Amino acid sequence: MLLSLPMVCEGEYDEYAIIAVFQDESDAQVFADKYNAEKGRSITDSLRARVESVRAFPAGDPGRSGHEITVKYVDRKFNAGWSWSCTCGEGGGAGNEQFTREDAAIHVNHWVGRAEQPALPQ
């Protein structure tokens, strides 16, 4: 089961420090507001603390649950074809439906691995 936890980061960009992670977004926002007030940072300050979301997984799930694939035909004005997308944010397209599904399977197998096959009866 994929979870999403709110975290408080300082600054506008990814390379800035993560200050804290919370279970509840409202708690994270209160913390960020108090942090900014304590530091004297205004709404336009580039070092202002902000609340972002981070993916989190429960114990025993090393990232498996964050990968659910959707394959669909996309009909755009100048570019139509099959594409796939994953809940982790990855995606792509490989022309026809079969190749697109195979491309998506490569991504999923990397994270989830193959399902165990029971031994055939003798």
N, C-alpha and C positions, 0 to 999 in steps of 0.2 A: 504494500500500500504506500503510494507516494504521498508524502506530506509536504507542506510548505510552511516554513518558519520565517517570521519577520526578523530582520537583522538591522541594526543601526550602524551606518557607515559614516565616516567623516570625510567630507570632500565630494567633489563632483564625479570623480573618475574611479575606475576599478582598482587602481593601484593604491588608493588611500586606505586607511586602516578600518577594519571592522572593529567596532567598539563593543557590541553586545548582541546576543541572539535571544529572542523571547518566544514564548508559546503563543502569546496573544498580540495581535497587531496594535490594539489600542494601548497596551502597556508599552510597546516599542515606541509609539508616537509620543506618549507622555515623557518617556525617557529622553527622546531626541529633543523635544521642546525644552525640557529642563537643562539638558546639556548645552544647547545653543544659548539659552539665557545666561547660564553660568559663565560661558566663554565670551558673552557679549557679541554674539554673531547675529547679523541681520538676515533678512530673507534673501538678499542679493549676495551674501558672502559666499565665496567659492569653497571655503572650508566648513560650511554649515553641515551639521549632522542630518542625515536623511534616513528614511526607512525603505528598505528593499526586501525582496523576498528571496529566500534561498531554498533549494530542494533539499529535503531531508528524508532519510529512509529508516525504518525501524530495525531493530536488531535482527540479524539473520537474513537480511535482504540487501546484498551488496549492489544495489542499483538496478535490480531486475525489474521492479514494479514501475519504473519510470519510462518504460519502453512499450508503448502500444502503437501499432502501425495502422494507418488508414491509406488505402489505395483507391484512387478515383480518377475518372477521366475529366480533364480540365479543358474547357473550350474557351480560349481567349481569342481576341480579335485577330492577332497575327501569329499566335503560338498555341496550337492545340495538341493534346497528347495525354498520356498516362503519367501520373505522378504519385509519389508516396510521401507521407509525412509521419513523423514520430512525435509522441508527446514530449520527448526530450529536446525537441527543437530541430533535429536533423531532418533531412528530406532530400528528394531528388526525383529524377525521372529517367527512364531509359527507353523511350519510344513506345513500344507496344506493351500490352498488359502483362504478358508473361515475363518479359525482361525486367519490367518495373517491379513485379512481385519478387523476382529473384534478387534484384538489387536491394530491396527492403529486407529480404531474408538474411542477406549477408550482414547487414547492420544488426538485426535482432540476434543472430547467432553469436555475434561477438560479445554481446552483453548477457544473453540468457543461456546460450549453449544449447546443445541438442537435448531433447527429452530422452530419458532412459528407455530403452526398448526391452520388454520382458523377453525372456528366453523362449524360443519356440519349443512346443512339446516334442518329445522324442518319439 
